Amino acid sequence: MVLVGEDEFLIRMNTIDMVENAGFEPLEAGSADEALEILGRHPEIAIVFTDIKMPSSLNSLELADTVAQNWPSIRVVLTSE
């Protein structure tokens, strides 16, 4: 399962389509805060694919650090336009 974090709707939908076409099941988050909530409910997530610039109480680098500390088996991919 791949968690896609992207605040821009059209980019998020395009990324979700790519994840599905690659054979993975996507979940979506519009902010880093939402991503953390989803991570807490879905232990089957293997990858977090997120935009580096998302509005939230924490930025994507902080999200990546939180993931590494709390879910060390999850891989994080940070992207930027």
Secondary structure, DSSP 8 states (H G I E B T S, - for coil): -EEEE-SSHHHHHHHHHHHHHTT--EEEESSHHHHHHHHHH-TT--EEEEES---SSS-HHHHHHHHHHH-TTSEEEEE--
